[in-house]
Amino acid sequence: MAPSTRSGLAVMEPRVIIMLVKAGALVDQTIKTLSVHMEKGDCIIDGGLLYLGMGVSGGEEGAWHGPSLMPGGSFEASKHTEDILLKVVAQVPDSGPCVTYIGKGGAGNFVKMVHKGIEYGDMQMISEAYDVLKSVGKLTNEELHQVLSEWFKGELLSFLIEITADVFGIRMTREKDICGVGDILVDQVVDTVKLIHNVIQAINASKICSYAQGMNLIRARSSIKGWDLKQGEQARIWKGGCIIHDIFLDRIKKAYDRNPDLPNLLVDPGFAKEIIERQSAWRRVVSIAINSGISTTPGMSSSLAYFHAYRSPCCLLIWSKLKEIFMERVYI
């Protein structure tokens, strides 16, 4: 299509404008200002004539090297923006650009919301691992840096592990001030090597449950709203650019490639075998944290509770029956 020359500007039609302004009245003001100069078919991302709500993840790294983008809303708008989005996102050599059309309506922002929950879950579990290794294992910051650097080279290769290792690579003048832990009830002799081994097992098992919950939340909402989301694609576009980019996502994508209708990551044969093998170490870490009085390790322990509930849902069946009886009497 020929370029428009209104207002003295040569802009190819339909016009596509990505609007990144502070939330609130400024959004409405910006849309109002832009709309005067736009026509049918033009697109404002994040509100406007064709709606495209887009989840964005990447932080500073994403700004420099390309983010992960999760557009949802008008499919027509997504096609108008496809060329530019494919160019600005992070590019992963083995899986391509970190963007895909998520689905209609609010699908893009919903998936971004769940992504944020998974991200904070990862941060919580890393923080709990630090707490156990520091308070129970008595590791110094230098030792923590070495441990996390080794983890980063292996199965916990991820952006968050990398930057956590970097944090402990900085020599602290007052190590004890990092967490401000008070009196700790640790009076047993701890095998540090075994503790480190158990903690990495606990992190991996907890991550499986955390991601399983997030992916199932997306799956359930997709079913209700008719979004027809492709969960393997979601894992793929998170492999670069975003805060949770992690080697772990390769395995999630492969699980959904093997079975697009997978009801839960916990029943994928590979993940199921792994979590069974890691569960003893996982329980030991949660137990030692509680018994030492340092933390209830809420991330690891709630993931463990999810695993128990999924494996043996007896208490959930009783809960459902009690609710059923209660609801029968609610109007009595």
N, C-alpha and C positions, 0 to 999 in steps of 0.2 A: 504494500500500500504506500502511496506517496506520503511524504512527510508533511505534517501540518506546519504552517508558517504563522499561525496566530501568535500575537504578542511578540512577533519578530523572532520566534524560536523555531528551529527546524527539529521537530520531534516525530519519530515514526509512530503511526497510529496502528492499533490502539495504544494509548499511552499507559505506561506502567510506572507507578510511583511507590517506592518503599518508604514508609513514614516511620521514623524512629524519633519520637518526641516523648517527653515526660507524660505519664498518665494523668488524666484529669481534664480540666476545662481546655487546656492547650490542644488536646487531641481534636475536640469539636471545632475549635477555632481554626486549626490547620486544615481540617477537612473542608470547612466552609470556604476558606480562602482558595483552596485548590479547585473545588467543585465549579467555581465560576468559569474556570478555563478548561473544563473537561466536557466530554461528550459521551453519548451512549457507547458502552463497550470499553471505555477507559477503566483503569483499575487502580485503586488505592489499597495497598496491603495494610491490613489492620483496621479497615473500616472504609466504607465508601460505596461507590456505584456497583462494583462487583466485590463481594466480601471474601477476603482471604485472611483468615486468622492464622498466624504462623508462630509456632514455638521456635525459639532460638536458644541454642546452647553453645558455649565456647569460651566466654570470659575474654581475658586479654589475649590468650593464645589464639582463640577463634578470630579475634579482630585482626591479628597479624597473618594468620595462616589459613583462615577459613573456618567457619563454624559448622555445626550440624543444624539443619533446618527441617522443621516439621510443619509444612503448610497444610491447612485444611480449610474447607469451605467450598466456594464455587469451583467446579472442575474447569469451567471455561477460563476463570481467572488464573487457575494454576497453569493452564497451557500458555496463557499470555506471558507469564513470568518465568516459564521453564528455562528459557535460554539463559537469562541472567543468573538465575539461582544455581544452575549447573556450573556456572563459571566461578561464583563467589564462594561456594562451600569448600570444606576440606575434601581433599582427594586422597583416597586410600588405594594404594597400588593393586591390591588383590580383590577389591570389591567396589571400586568406583566412587562417584561423588556422594557425599553424605547428605542427600536430600531425596525425598520421595513424596508424592502426593499421598497424604494420610487418609483423607476421606472427607465426606461432606459435613456441613454444619460446624460444630466446635471440635471436630476430631483432632485437629492439629494441636490446639491448646490443651485438650484433655491429655493427649499423649505426652506433651511437654510437662504437664503437672505431675504425671506418674514418674516421668524421667527424673524430675526434681526430687521426688520421694526416694527413688532408688539411689540417687546421688548422695542425699543426706544419710541414708542407711549405710552406704559405704563409708562415709566420713565417721559415723558413729562407731562402726565396728573397728575401724583403724584406731580411733581414740581409745576404745576399750582394750584393744591389744596393747597399746602403749601403757595404759594404766596397770595392766597385769604384769607386763614385763618390767616396768619401772618400780612398781610398789612391792610386788612379790618376788620377782627375779632379781631386783636391785641392779638392773643394767644401767650403765652410765649413758649419757647422750651419745658419746662416741661409739659405744657398743650398739646402741639402738640404730645409729646411722649405718653401721656395718650390717646388722641383721636385715634392716629394711632394704638396703642396697642389694643384698643377696636375694631377697624376696622379689625385687623388681626384675632380676635377671631370669626368674623362673616363672612359675604358674601364676604369680600375682603381678605380672607385668601390667602396670596401669599408670595413668597420669597421677592419680591420687597417692599411690604408693611412692612414686618418684618424688613428688614434691614434699611428702612427709619425710622421706630420707634426707632431702635437701635441708629441711628444717633442723634435723639433728646433726647435720654436717656443720652447722654454725656453732662455734664454740661459745657456750654460755658461761657467763661469769658467776651466775647464781642458779645452778641447776634446779634446786628444790623449789624455786619460785615459779616454775613452769606450770605445775598443776596445783600447788598449794595444798597438798594432801596433809591432813592432820595425823593424829595417832592411828597407826595401823595395827591390826590384830594379827600380825605375822610373827609366829614364834617357831615355825617349823623350818628345817633345813630343806632348801629347794634345789632340785637337780635342774640347773639352768638350761642345759642342752635339751633335756626332755620337755621342759616348760615351753621353750621356743618352738619345738616340734609340735606340741599340742596346740599352741596358739595359732599356728598357721593352718592346722587342720580345722580349728574352730572357725577361723575367718572364712575359709573356703566353703565349709558346710553352711554357715550363716548366709553367705552371699547367694548360694543356690536357693535358699528359702526366700531371701529378700527379693531376688529377681523373679522367682516363681510367683510370689504374691503380686508384684507389680505387673507382670505380664498377664496374670489372671484377671486383674482389675481391668486392664485394657480389653481383654477378651470378653468379659462380662458386659462392659459398657457398649462395646461394638455390637454385641448380639442384641441388646435392648434397642439401640439406635439404628440398627441396620447399616453400620458403617462398612462392614466387610473388610476389616483391617487385616493386613498381612503381617503377622508378628515376626516372621523371618526378616522382612524388609525393615522393620523397626530396629531390630538388633543390628542389621547391616549399617544403617545410617548413623548409629551411635558409635561405630568403630573408629571414627576420627572426628576431630573438631570439638567434640563436647567434653564436659568435665569427667564423664564416666568412661571415656574411651579406654578399652581394656581388652586384653587377649581373651578374657572370659567370654566376651560377646561372640567370638568366632564359634565357640561351642554351642551357644544358644541358637545362633543362626542355623547351624548344622542340625540341631535337634528339630527345629521347625521345618527345615528342608526335608528331613526324613519323614516327618509327619506333620503336615500343615494344620491338622485338627487336634494336635496334642492337647489333652485337657489340662495338663499341668507339667511343668518341668520335672517335678519329682517322680513322674512315671516314665520319663524317658530312660531307657535302659542304662545309658552311660551315666547320667546324673544319679539315678537310683542306686547303682552299684557304688558310686563314689561316696554318697552321703551315708550309706550303711557302713562303709569302711571307716569313715571319719567320726561317727557319732560318739564313740567312747572317749576320744580325746576332747571332743566338743563339750561333752558333759563334765569332764574333769576341769576344764578351764572355767566354765560357769560356776561349778562348785567351789573351786579354790578362791575365786573372786568373792563369792558370798561369804565363805567361811573365814576369809581373811579380813572381812569388814571393809574392803576398799570400794566395792561397787556391786550393784546387782547386774552389771553388764546387760542393760536393757535391750540392746540390739541383738546380741548373741542369744540371750535367754528367750526373748520373744520369738526369734527365728526357730529356736529349739522347740518351743511350745507349739508353733505352727506345724512343724514336722510331726510331733507327737499326735496332734489333733488330726492331721491328714492320714497318718498311718493307722490310728486307732480311734475312730470318731465316737466311741461309746458315750462320752460325756456330752457330746453335741446332740446325740439322739435323745438322751434324757432331757436335756435343755429344751429341745424342740417339743417333746411330749408335755413338759410342764407348761410351756407357753400355750400349747394347744388347749390344755385343761383350763388355764387361766382365762384365755380368750372366750371360752364357752361360758364363763361365769361373769364376764365383765359387765354385762347389763343386768345381772341378777341383784 
